[in-house]
Every structure is written in C-alpha cells, then in structure tokens.
C-alpha cells in the first residue's frame, strides 16, 4: 500500500510538471505571436 501511494504521488508530480511545461510553452507561443504586448 505504501508503494502504491508513492507511485500515485509520483504520477501527480509528473502531471504537475507536464502541465507547467505546457503552460510555459503556451506563454512562450503567445509572446512569439504578440511581442508588443510584453513591452519588447
């Protein structure tokens, strides 16, 4: 049971990292499309 809990928490961490990567990529693509809105 302890092993299953560790596996579940690892999967949750993995999902959070994937979401953060997707969000960062989305922000980057928005910046690439609209550079003027970021004061560049």
C-alpha positions as CSV (number, residue, x, y, z in Angstrom):
1,X,0.0,0.0,0.0
2,X,2.9,2.3,0.8
3,X,4.4,1.6,-2.7
4,X,1.1,2.4,-4.4
5,X,0.8,5.7,-2.5
6,X,4.4,6.6,-3.6
7,X,3.6,5.7,-7.2
8,X,0.4,7.8,-7.1
9,X,2.2,10.8,-5.7
10,X,5.0,10.4,-8.3
11,X,2.4,10.4,-11.0
12,X,0.8,13.5,-9.6
13,X,4.2,15.3,-9.6
14,X,4.7,14.1,-13.1
15,X,1.4,15.5,-14.2
16,X,2.1,18.9,-12.5
17,X,5.4,19.1,-14.3
18,X,3.7,18.3,-17.6
19,X,1.1,21.0,-17.0
20,X,3.8,23.5,-16.1
21,X,5.7,22.7,-19.3
22,X,2.6,23.0,-21.4
23,X,1.7,26.3,-19.7
24,X,5.2,27.7,-20.2
25,X,5.2,26.7,-23.9
26,X,1.8,28.4,-24.3
27,X,3.1,31.6,-22.7
28,X,6.1,31.4,-25.0
29,X,4.0,31.0,-28.1
30,X,1.7,33.9,-27.1
31,X,4.8,36.0,-26.6
32,X,6.1,35.0,-30.0
33,X,2.8,35.9,-31.6
34,X,2.3,39.2,-29.8
35,X,5.7,40.6,-28.8
36,X,4.4,44.2,-28.4
37,X,2.1,43.2,-25.6
38,X,5.1,42.3,-23.5
39,X,6.9,45.6,-23.9
40,X,9.7,44.1,-26.1
